[in-house]
Amino acid sequence: MTRCKRNPEGPASEKRRQFLGYTGAGLLATVLPGCGNDELHSAPYQQTIALGQQMIRQAVTDPSNPVAAISVAMVKGSTVVWQEAFGVASVPGQVKATPQTRFNIGSVSKLFPALAAAILVDRGLIALDTPIVKYLPTFTMLSPEYAQITTRHLLSHASGLPGTNGRNLFTFEPVAGYAADTQAELANSHLKHLPGELAVYCNDGFTMVEQIVLAVTGQSFADFVQSEILAPLNMTHSSYLTSVPSGGSFSLPYVNGTQHQEFVNAYATGGLSSTPADMMNLAQMIYGGGVFQGKRIVSAAGIAQMGTDQTQSLTINPSPEWRWGLGWDSVVQPALDAAGVRGWEKDGGTAFYSTEFFVVPNSQFALLVTGNSGYNARAIAETLVLSALKEDGTISSLPAKVSTTAPPAAPGPGLAGGAGIYGNSDAPYQVLANADGSLQINQWDADTRGWAQIGAYRFRTDGWWWSDTDTASYRLTVVSGNDSEGNAFHYRYLMKRVVPGAGYAYLTLPVGQQLVARAPLDSAWQQRVGTQWTLTNDSPSAVPIAVLGNPPAFFATLAELPGYVLYGNEDLRYQLFVPVSDTLGGMSIKVPGNFGRDLYDIRFASASATTLTIGSSIYSRI
């Protein structure tokens, strides 16, 4: 979903802008649920199933953070060997979840626009590497390079689109027109990087596939997927919630004493409601090379394209472990790769749900786990997939877990110009050189409007900076070269290395880009510092309105970094903008991966305007 997409470091308290949801923010009230129903098919994987039952029951009954419901299914070949639901679908009524209970699977939905595009390629209606303006002549942006964007760029997070249209993304009643609203928003936006230059998680790319499907077929995206994918796959408990459902069993969020139904109006990027068992039909088609129960849904070439590493031609790629496919987060899943097995992974989150989907094509094996936010879906999924592969003899033993213990200290290289402020799409970092040779990392804190220390780190023999109390490690990486237009670039990134999931592999990702001071703000921008702004054009049922209470956004500055303005709130998070003119604030960073994701232009009608536009959201000055 964000966030149709999770934080790669694990569960976190993140907001709609990141399409990950409100995990851990204390907004999903649950009670200790009872036991779930199960439909176990006999024979294989009894050890793995027992392990999974233990892990999931522990999650739903965790006294520190209980999860209302979790559902899981596992398939081998053409047989679903396990499907089981735990906990309650309805907290007030204590209605038990069943394998037929539907969950919003967030960004796992991104596989469906990728499949839709592959089907359109099969039919000769589009080509992956043709600019999308051929199919969408009304599509336009303020950056002229928008005309270079292809469908491949959209599906591999390399388009350069700003990120996520936050308006009416998650709501408690259906809101139509999200894709058209996104296209209209993009007409007033700039690209954040050149198409194909880097890959940074981008929900709007998948939303634009909705517009392509409509343009070339005359069908809405939801109708096309229903008729061409869901129906042929017998996914009878799956659909986009374009209206209030009249029947069926749904997991329902219970928030602040009230039960709701969550609607994700960004259908292609995160809007499918489904069950794990239904998704096992999709898995069979995927490792069946496009064929399900003797019926071809899409070409084998289309499935192969989805599973092909799309990162090889990127100009900027400091995170080699992040191997995007088309729709897939990873086509070389790191934990499985450590075991010598090729696996494909997609995860997702919405405001209230978290999901992990693994397919191991050569073993004809897949697993999906989904549930209310608050549990570590990746850790459960990785553990169970590797356990199953060991149990069926695919691997002889589990891979060794990587170390999260700091190695011995080594002489430090010094910061060599690396001290300073690092911007991202979350909240800026500050890197300092301490007198004792350690590296201090701080992050800007909205509550104090100042810097909060993350820790002090010493250089170690493995070339990373560690503390003795943090399992993450850091380093500074410089990326230089020339872009596709021949312009030289030189970016310094603060890199963070973490051990997500079950602990079998490192993930290295840039969490900030070093910024240099600029000329002081002019009077128009100085007058905005300290002002507060409130969102005016979301639906009253939008989650930030109904749950967060529409928190005000504000302008601030950093004394350590002249010439920038910092804007945001707990929903948008806090970004540094570059004043382009008295009426336009532009994006300041190019950060691949997940920490340069949802960026925006800030627009004012005049220097003294009392309303501003960010994306398609309108804010008024308080």
N, C-alpha and C positions, 0 to 999 in steps of 0.2 A: 506498500500500500505501500521510511518511512519508508503511511509512508509506504505503502505498498512496498516497503523495503525496510529491513532491520538495520540497526547499528551493527557493523561487523564485529564490534568488540563484545557483543552480547546484549542482554536486556538492558534498557536504559530508559530514563524519563525524557522522552523527546516528543515533539509536537507535530501538528498536522503538516507543517511545512516540510518535514522530513519524511512524511508518509510512513511513520512507524507507529505513532499512536501515543497513548498516555500511560504506557507501561510504567508501573512503579510509582506513579504520581499520586496514589491514594484515591483515585477517582473510581476505580472499579471495586465496589463493595461486594464481598462474597461471604458465604457461610460455608462451613465445612460440609462438602457434599457427600452423599452416600455412594455406594458402589454402583458401577455402570453395568450395562448389559453387554454381553459378548456373544459373538457368533464365530466360534473357532472351528476352522476346518482342520481335519485330522492331519496327522503326520508331522511334516518337517518343522524345524526351528522352535522346538519346545523350550530349549534353554533361552533363546533370544526372546521368545514371547514372555516367559516368566520374568526375565530381566526387565523387559519393557513394562510389564504390569507393575513391578515393584517401583520403578522410577516414576511412572505416571501417577500411581497412587500416592507416592510421597509428595509429588508436586501439588496435587489437588487438596491434600490435607496438611500442607506445610503451615504450621500455626503462625509463622511470621509473615506469610504472604500466600494465603490459600488461593487456588485458582478454581473458578466455578466449574469448568468442564474442559476436558481434553479428549480428543478422538483420534484414533490411529487405524491405519490399514497397511498391509504388507502383501505384495504379490510376487510370486515366482512363476515364470512362464505364463500360463493362462489360468493359474489358480490363485485366488485370493486365500492366502494361508492364515491370515489373521485380520480381523476387524473387531474393534471393541471401543466402547465409549465409557468414559468415567465422569462422575460428578453430575451436576444438574444443569439442564438447559434453562430452567426458570428458577431463579433464586427465591422469589416470594412464595411460589407454589411448590417448591422443592420437587419439580418435575424432573425425573432422571433423564439424562442424555442417553440416546441410543445411537447405534451405527447409522440410523437414518436422519439424525439431527444435523442440520446444515450450519456451516460456519462460513463467515466471510474470510476468504483465503488471501486477501490482499494481493501483493505483487506476484504471487504464484500465477495470478491471472495474466501476467505478461506473456506467458507461453501461448495464449490464445490469439493475440494479434500477430505474433510471430507465425503461428500456424495459418492464420487467415492470409497473411502476406504470401506464405509459401503456396497456398492454394491459388491465389491470384496469379502468381508466377507460373504455376502449372497451366493455367488457363490462358496465358499470354496477355493478361490484362495489365500487368506491371512488370518491371524488371528491378531487381534489388539495387542496381547501381545507376539507375536513371534518376535525375533530379525530380523531386516530387512535384515541382511546379508544372510538370507535364500533365499530371493527373489532377492537380489542384491549382489551376491558374489564378484563383483568387487569393492564394496564400502569399503573404508578403511580410517583410520585417524591415526595420530601419537600417540594419546592416546589409549592404548589397550582397554579401556572401551567402545570404539565406538561399539564393538560387542554386547553390551547390549541394544543398542537403538532399540525401538520397534515403530511400527506405531502409537500406542497410544501416545508415547512420542513426536513424530513429530507433531501430531495434537493438543497437549495440551501444547506446548511451554516448554516441560520438557526434551528435548533431550540432552541438553548440547552443541549443535552445536553453533559455534561462533556468528551467528546472521544473517547478510544479505550480500550476494555477491553484492557489489555495482557496479560492472562493467557492463555497458550498461543496467542498470536497467530501467531508464526512457530515452527515446530517441525520436527524431522527425522523425525517419524512422524505420521500423521493423528490428530487429537484431535477427537472429535465434541462437539456441544453448545455451540459458542461463542455462537451467537445467543441461546439460552435463558439461558446464563450472563450475557450482557450485560444482558438484560432484568431478571434477578434482581438484578444489581448496581445498576441504575438505581433500583430500589425503595428503596435505602438512600442515594441521592445527591440532591443539590440541583442545580438548574439553575445555569449560570454566567451566563446573561443571559436576559431575557425572550424568548420565541419571536418571531422577526421583528425584533428590535431591531437586531441586527448579524449579519454572516456571518463565521464563523471556522471554518476547516477542521475537519470533524467526521466521523470514521469511523463512530461509533456510530449516527449517523442512518441510514446505509445498512444497517447491520446490523439495525436495527429494521424495515426494509422486508422483510427475510427473515421476520420474525415476522408481518407483515401478509399476505404472500403465503400463508404456511401457514394463517393464520386464515381467510382468505376463499376459498381454493381447496381446502384439505385436502392440497395437495402441498407437499413441501419446496421451498425456494427453488431448490436445485440441480436437482431434478427438473423444476420448472416451466420454468426457463430452458432446460434441455436439450430439453424437448418443444415449447416454444412459440417459442423463438428460435434456439437452436443448430441443431437438426435442420432446421427450415425454411430456414435460411440455408446449409445444407450445410457447416457448420463442423465437419468430421469430425475435426479435430485439436485440438479445444477441449473442455475440461471442467473441472469443479471436482475437485480431488484429494481426494475424500472417503475414499479408500482407497488403498493402495499400488498403483500401476498395474501391470498384468500385461504390458503391451507398449507400443510406441511409443518414439520418440526424444525424450529430454529433455536440456536443458542442466542439468548437475549441479554444484552448488557444490563446490569443493575447498578444505577449511578445515583449517588446521593439520595438513596431511599426510593428511587423510582425506576421501574423497568421500562426499557426502550427497545426498539429495533433499529439497528444501525444500517444506514444506506450509504454506499460508496458510489458516488455519482460519476466518478472517473472510471468508466466500465473497463476499457482496455488496459489501463495501467493497474487496476486493483479491485475491480468491482464484482468478481464472480463469487456467488454463494454456492457452496458445494459440500460434498461429504468425502471422506477419505476413500470409501469404496468406489465412488464414481471416478475419482482421480486415478484409481488403479486401472480403469479402462483406458484412460488417456495414456498411462505408462505403457500398457501393452501395445498400443498403437505406435508409441515412440520407439520402443526397442523392436517392434515388428516392422520397422522401416516404412511406416505410413499405413500399414494394413492392420485392421482389427476384425477378428473373427471372419476372415476371408474377404473383407470389404476394404478396398483401398480408399483412404480418406485424403491422403496427400502423397506426393511422390517421395521415393526414398531419397532423392536428391534434396528435396526440401528439408527432410529430417536431418540429413547430413549437414546442410548449411547451418541449421540451428545449432548443431553440436560442434561447429568449427570455431576455433579460437579466432576472435575478431580483433585481437590486440596487436597483431604482428606489424601493421603498417602505421601505428600511432607514432606521432612525433615526440610526444611527451608521455612517458610511462614509467614512473619511478617505482611502481608496485608490481613486480613481475609475477607475483602469486595470483593476481586478480586477472583471470583469463575469461573475459566475457564471451558468451555465445550470442546468438540471436534469441532474445528472450531469457536465456539462462544467465544467472549470475556467474556461474563457473562451469566450464566444460572440462576443467582439470581440477576436480574438487580436492583441496589440499590434503585432508585427512585420508581420503581414499588413495590419493597419489602416493602418500607416505607408505601405504600398504602395497603399492605396485598395481593398483586397480584404477581403471579409468571410470570416473563417475561424473554425472551432471547434477547440478544443484540449483534450485531456485527457492528463495524464501520470501516471506512477505509479512507485513503487518498492517493493520488498520488502526483506528482509534482504540479498538477493544480486543483485537485478535492477533495471534502470532502463529505462523505456519512454516513448516519446512518440508520440501519435496526433493527426494533423491531418486535418481534413476541410474542404474548400473547396466548399460546397454549390453555389454558382452556377456553378462551373467543373466540377462533377462530377469532382472530383479528391481523392485522399487518399493519405496516406503513414503507415506505422508503422515505427518502428525500436525494437528491443528488444535487450537484451543484459545480460551480467553487469555489475554496478555498477563504476564507476570511470571512465566516459567521460561526456562532456557531450552527453547525448541531445538536449537542447533545441537546442543550437547546431547539431548535425547536421541535425535535422529542419527548423528554420527556414531554414537555408541551402539545403537541397534543395528545399523547397516553393517558396520564392521563385525559385530558379533554374528550376524547372520552369514556373512561371507566366510567367516572362520568355521561356523557350524556346518556349512554345506561343502567345505573343503576348497573353496575358491582361493583362500589364503591359508597358509599353514599356521600363522600366528598373528597376533595384533602388532601393529607397529609400535615402536617405543614412543612414549610421550616426550615432548620436548621440554627442556628445562625452563622453569620460571625462577630459578635461583641465580642470583648475580654471580658471574665468574670473578676471578681475582682482578684486582685493580691493575691498571697499566698506566704508563706515562701518557698524559692527555695531549691531544694535538692542538689544544686551544680552540677558541671559537673562530679566529681568523675572519672577522667581519660578520660572524653569525649572530651576535647579540642584537636584540631589537624586537620589533612587534611583528607578529605573524597573523595575517588575517585568514578567515575561513567563513563558512556559512553558519557557524554555530555561535562562537564568541571568541574574540582574539586571544592569542597567547602572547606572553612576554618571555623572552629568553635572556638571561643575565649570566655574566661570568662572575662567580664568587671569588673572593680573595684566596680561598684555600684550593682553588683549581677545579672546584665542582661547577656544574652547570645547574642553574636554578630555572625552573619553569613555573610560571604563574599563568592564570587564566582570568580574564575579566569577569567580574561578578556583578550581576544586575542588582542584587540586594544592597550592596555597599557602594555601587558605582565606582569600584576600585579593583585592585588586583588581589586574587586569592592564590596563595602558594599551593602548587601541586606537589612539589618536592625538589630536593637537591640531588643531583645525579653525578656519579663519578665514572670516568672513562674506564672501560674494562678490556680484557684481553680479546674479546670477540669483536671489538670495534664499535660497541654500542655504549651509551651512557645509562647506567643503572643506579637505582637506590637500593638499600637493603630491605625496604618495606613494600616496594611496588613491583608487581609482576610484569609491568610494561617496561620497555626500554626505548631510548630515543637516539637519534642521530640527525645530523644536518646533511642534506644532499643537494648538490647543485646540478641543475639540468640546463645545458646550453645547446645552441644550434641555430638553425634557420628554419622558419616555418614554410608552408607551402607557397607563400607569396614572396619568399626570399628575404624576409625580415629577420634579423638576428634577435635571439631572445636569450635571457639569462635569468633563471629563477632559482631561488634558494628555498627549499622546503624543510620544515620541521617534520621528520619522519617518526612515527610511533610504531613499535613492533609489539603485537599482542598475541595471545594464544587463545583464540576463540573456541567455542564448541567444547568438544571432549578432550582437547589438549594435545592433539597429535601433530599439529603443524603451526608454524608461525604465520602471521599475516602482517605484512608491512604496508603502511599506508601513510600518505602525507596528511597531516592534520592542520597545516597552516603554511602560508606563503609569506616570506619576508617582504615587508613594504618599506618604502623609503619616504622620508618626510617631503612634503610639498609646500608650496607657497601658502601663507596663512589664509584662512577663510575670509571671503569678502563679507560685507555687511549683511547681505540678504541671508547668507547661511549662518552667520553669527547670531542673528536675531532668532533663529529657529532653535538654537541650542537651549535645552531645558524645557522646551515646549512639549506638550502631550497631545496625542491624537487617538481618536476612537473610530473603530470600523463601523461603517454605516450601511453597507449594501449586501451583507450576508443574509441568508434566510434566518428567521428567528429560531429555526430548528437546527442550525449549524452547531456542531459540537463546541467550537470555541465560544459561541454565544451562550448555549444552553448549559454547558458544564463549567467553562472557565470564567463565565460572567463578562466576556468581552473586555479583557484587560487592556488598558491604554498602552499605546506605543509611545516612545519618546526619542528625542534627539539628544546626543551627548557628544563629547569630544574626548580624546586621549591627549593628555599633556605631553606624553612621550612621542606622539606622532602627529605633528602639525599638518593641517591641510586636508584632513579627512573628517567626515561626520559618521558617528555610530548611531544606527537606528534599529529599533525592534521592540519586542516584548516577549513574554514567556511563550507565546504561541509561535511567532515568527522567528524567534531567537535574535541574535544581535550581530549585524554585519557592518563593516566599514565601507562607506561609499565615497567616491571621488566626485566632488562638485565639477560638473562639466560646464554648467552655466547657472545663472540665478534660478532657473526653473527646472534643471535636470541634474539628478545625482546618478552617477553611473557605477557599474560593478568594478571592483578593484582587484580581483584575484582570478587566477587560473589554477585551481587545485583539483587534480584528478581523483577518482575514486568516490569517496562519500562525504568529504568535508568541503567540497566546493559546489555542492549540489544545487540548492534552491536559491539562486541569486535573482536580483531584481534591478530594474531602473526605478527611481523615485521621480515622479513628475508633478510639477505644479503648473497651474494655468498662468500664473504671474508671480513675480517676486514676492508679492504680499498676499498671495492666495491663502485662504483658510481651509482649503481642502487639498489633499494630495492623493495621487494614484500610485499604487504599487501592484504590479500585475494587473488584474482586473478588479482589485479591491480598492474601495474609496474610503479614505479616512478624513474625518473632520477635526479641526483643532478644538481642543477642550478649553 
